[in-house]
Amino acid sequence: MKKTGFVLFLLMFIVMMVGVQDRAAAASGSVQIVLDGNELKVSKDTKVTNVNGSTMVPFRVIGENLGFEVKWEQKSQKVLINKGSKSIELVVNNKNATVNGKKMTLDNPPLLQNNIVLVPVRFVSEQMGIHVSWDGANQTVYLTTNPQPPKTDSGTGAGNGDVPVADPSPGTQPSGGTSTTEPGEVSDPSVSIPPVTGNAVISGISFSENRLMIASQGGTVTPKVFTMSGPDRIVVDLPNTAFSPDFLGGSTAVAGNQGQLDVTGYPDLKNIRYSLFSSSPSTVRIVLDLSAPKAYSVYSDPSTSGLIIVDLNNSATPTNPVGGSGKKIVVIDAGHGNQDPGTIGYSKTKEKDFNLAVALKVGQLLEKEPNIDFVLTRSDDTFLKLEERARIANDLNADVFVSIHANSGPTTAASGSETYYQRDASKALANVMHKYLVKATGLPDRGVKYGNYHVIRETKMPAVLLEVGYLSNPKDEAALFSESLQNSVAQGIVNGIKEYLGVQ
């Protein structure tokens, strides 16, 4: 679809969501719209209707702005929406719908009012994999889509952080198979690693299980990894790379910009820093500040389309260190991050913070499981595109993928826990995970549901998306941001994973 048509649809969609919270605000055009971190403007003439908590929109809005083929069958009172392989059938005053031949149940059916057919926008949006969150206090709608692939000739800098001290200057960078000595410092020989593939951008950096994971895309990456002393550190240079425009919030990068990854609970590490170290050639540098000299191994494989792993657990021959010795591989995804806050809570809490807090707690628990290896898609307040989150799991050939989220409703009344799956192969996992989720939260059971979300649609293994509770509900919000409930949810997630995988 054309980007202009897609953005127009998003604008219409946003107005619908705003109408649920404050129709007067939508009509006056006073609502702020943030699309993937950028504020947009919306028209003032869109009419929406709120029916029993569901926002209804004229069905032709969908066709005209998204490019779907939309048909109205007067005799059968049917709305038919088609594009490519997607087919949706809705019937006026009927809660039963069909999506690609699969029967589904609507919370509220389409309506016919004043010769205009209105359809439930939430249902349609779920089929499109669009995430919408609402900040009622600031009259702001946050919309997260699947962005276009980044250009390979641009990148972003980092936020605040320590500038690398006494590392090799751009003019003395080590090359593969050699060693470099700076005045007063001694480096070990570089590790020679096979290329990943072309000119590339770095789209994700995370640390879990004493392993640094770097996700790249778009070209060849030949890591140059070496150690330095005074202080002890491991340096990872990635020549001919830049940061993805999405990774650090869309800012423009220049050489010297840097950021850092929060690392706690790992005695080998003091800190992890990353920067666009050089602009000619463009080079991303990642520095692992060590507590003491540490052996390591480096893994990259062209078949993984850009996954690089620096493993501090051993210095064996570079092979994929995740899932060795028959261990099951679990990928834990903390939704949103950085410029994408997700849902804004009743008291202005941010969903991204809740998601990350629970994901880190899950990671701490999984570290104690001898038969499970795990990877966090993000271990800090950074941002990965939806396709990157799915690709990491697919590249690792994971056994299970769990995405952690919090929900938002049109009023403060909505409460409870939901679990979403997209593929039939994921339904058994969803049932198990939901059982433990509801027990862990003590919130109302809103059931296991089908949802067409990107991260559970494009992953190849059983995958679920957990909506732990409603941040728009002040009681749910207070509970979700309590340490005790987060610990309980984390343990419930681990228990569900173990039961599903059949591991002790």
Stockholm file with secondary structure:
# STOCKHOLM 1.0

chainA/1-504         MKKTGFVLFLLMFIVMMVGVQDRAAAASGSVQIVLDGNELKVSKDTKVTNVNGSTMVPFRVIGENLGFEVKWEQKSQKVLINKGSKSIELVVNNKNATVNGKKMTLDNPPLLQNNIVLVPVRFVSEQMGIHVSWDGANQTVYLTTNPQPPKTDSGTGAGNGDVPVADPSPGTQPSGGTSTTEPGEVSDPSVSIPPVTGNAVISGISFSENRLMIASQGGTVTPKVFTMSGPDRIVVDLPNTAFSPDFLGGSTAVAGNQGQLDVTGYPDLKNIRYSLFSSSPSTVRIVLDLSAPKAYSVYSDPSTSGLIIVDLNNSATPTNPVGGSGKKIVVIDAGHGNQDPGTIGYSKTKEKDFNLAVALKVGQLLEKEPNIDFVLTRSDDTFLKLEERARIANDLNADVFVSIHANSGPTTAASGSETYYQRDASKALANVMHKYLVKATGLPDRGVKYGNYHVIRETKMPAVLLEVGYLSNPKDEAALFSESLQNSVAQGIVNGIKEYLGVQ
#=GR chainA/1-504 SS CCHHHHHHHHHHHHHHHHHHHHHHHHHHTCCEEEETTEEECCCSCCCCEEETTEEEEEHHHHHHHHCCEEEEETTTTEEEEEETTEEEEEETTEEEEEETTEEEECSSCCEEETTEEEEEHHHHHHHHTCEEEEETTTTEEEEECCCCCCCTTCCCCCCSCCCCCSCCCGGGCCCTTCCCCCTTCCCCCCEECCCCSSSEEEEEEEEETTEEEEEEESSCCCCEEEEETTTTEEEEEEETEEECTTTTTSCCCCTTCEEEECCCSCTTEEEEEEEEEEETTEEEEEEEEESSCCCCEEEECGGGTSEEEEESSCCCSSSCCTTGGGCEEEEEEECCBTTBCCSBCTTSCBHHHHHHHHHHHHHHHHTTCTTEEEEESCSSSCCCCHHHHHHHHHHTTCSEEEEEEEECCSSTTCCCEEEEECSGGGHHHHHHHHHHHHHHHCSCEEEEEECCCHHHHSCSSCEEEEEEEETTSHHHHHHHTSHHHHHHHHHHHHHHHHHHHTCC
#=GC SS_cons         CCHHHHHHHHHHHHHHHHHHHHHHHHHHTCCEEEETTEEECCCSCCCCEEETTEEEEEHHHHHHHHCCEEEEETTTTEEEEEETTEEEEEETTEEEEEETTEEEECSSCCEEETTEEEEEHHHHHHHHTCEEEEETTTTEEEEECCCCCCCTTCCCCCCSCCCCCSCCCGGGCCCTTCCCCCTTCCCCCCEECCCCSSSEEEEEEEEETTEEEEEEESSCCCCEEEEETTTTEEEEEEETEEECTTTTTSCCCCTTCEEEECCCSCTTEEEEEEEEEEETTEEEEEEEEESSCCCCEEEECGGGTSEEEEESSCCCSSSCCTTGGGCEEEEEEECCBTTBCCSBCTTSCBHHHHHHHHHHHHHHHHTTCTTEEEEESCSSSCCCCHHHHHHHHHHTTCSEEEEEEEECCSSTTCCCEEEEECSGGGHHHHHHHHHHHHHHHCSCEEEEEECCCHHHHSCSSCEEEEEEEETTSHHHHHHHTSHHHHHHHHHHHHHHHHHHHTCC
//
